Amino acid sequence: HVGRLPVAFHDAKKTGELVSRIMSDVEGIRNLIGTGLVELAGGLLTAALAFVVLMWLSPPMTLLTVGCLGAFGVVLFQGLRVLRPIFRQRGEIYADVTGRLTESLGGVRVVKGYHAEAREAAVFAGGVRRILDNVFRTLGTTSLLSLASTVLLGVGGAAVMFLGAREILAGRMTVGEFFTYTMVLGFLVGPFFQIAGIGSQLTEALAGLERTRDVLRERPEDEDPRRTVSLSEVRGDVEFEDVRFSYTEEGEPVLRGVSLQSRPGTATALVGPSGAGKSTIIGLVCAFHSPQSGRVLVDGVDLTTVRLDSYRRRLGVVLQETFLFDGSIRENVAFARPEARGEEIEEACRLAHVGEFALDFADGYDTIVGERGVRLSGGQRQRVAIARAILADPRILILDEATSSLDSESEALIQEGLAWLMGGRTTFVIAHRLSTIRRADQILVVEKGEIVERGTHGELLDAAGRYHAMYTTQHGLTSNLFLAPGEEARGAPGKEGEDRQPA
Ligand code: ADP
């Protein structure tokens, strides 16, 4: 269910927080059903039978006992009512702490790079303290509950003894009957104490259930009743009609009336400064979001009416942050199509030039890449991602070109793999390299959520507008921005990081 929720949901949640919900809250529910409820049901059944027997043995003593148990029930109910929000809060603190912990462990290189281990540890310690405080708060209430149960047991027990003794002295009950009575009484009282014992466990589970229900109430993206069209084939004709979009209802518009058309099999390069809206445009092509107004059409069908499983099957993405899973190179490539045959995987690896480095490893394609591919270099990871996309054989391809520069040899290999991959597919590429931009059938210059210029490289240079300005300033100044692989570097080396694009 969580996997099927829209990207906007995931953007708003921390990964660790979701993991905690999925694992701990659901574990609480397992406790509730697995032990709690089964024991409780058995106990209540026993108590009901015991009640019948006790009423038959001595109605006045039984009514007294039931009165005591009723009082105990009220105390228990109140106690659990106090506990419930505390448990709910505990789940939230847990999710928060797990979320932060996952982040700081995931970003361990940044943490170490800025010598922030102690600070991160302090943040974690703060979270642990909040959990501890929460536990103390529940301890107060649970102790009070067990105190109440002990007192009531004592008082109720004494009262039953007293009444019993009087009954025996008056000759209305034999010692044997009294003995039987106290034996059966245990079956009636026992389950109530059991409820007190598992009551807090039940409450915790109920709090978890509530949180789980919050997540379950979120609607999966494909459950939108408007999504009725199943695309059996995708030709790859993509069109934007005056698309306006913002990430939040009240937020600044990120796209302000974008119209574009991409014919099947052509490449569209998006260039423009950082924050202009290029990633947002490809996010809309992937149907991660839907426009507030205007339409995104694929083969003439409004994307908001298309069944996403039918569409995304024909979509391939190679992102700047090439995400590899901890497994072998082969498994990572096969992620696109797990049922692919060995030769197909090796062919994709060959085309993407993965073989060049993979076969040098002792385990070849079976080399384990480590979490997120840490054991491979940036360029190697990109080539694995390209092989993955080649194997997927998508009709529409989304590329977010890496900004980081690579040595010209790996650069050339990546370009070759990309060229093969892009051939005959509708491609949208956030381009940073001149070679990619030149190859595109159309270049869209995006600025502040609008397309300010469009055309081919030659046309845009002739037009002597924004593109021309970006091209001339950048080309003269930086060595690696608009440089085709193998071209001689000129001028000062470019700045590291995001800015290495036509800005
Ligand atoms: P580009 O890819 O051109 O660098 P983006 O499309 O990523 O630009 O971002 C365009 C604008 O949208 C930016 O102002 C950015 O802050 C905003 N933005 C991007 N992603 C989100 C998001 N998930 N939630 C809210 N705002 C976002």
Boltz pocket constraint, residues with backbone or C-beta under 6 A from the ligand:
constraints:
  - pocket:
      binder: B
      contacts: [[A, 11], [A, 247], [A, 248], [A, 254], [A, 272], [A, 273], [A, 274], [A, 275], [A, 276], [A, 277], [A, 278], [A, 279], [A, 280], [A, 281]]
      max_distance: 6.0
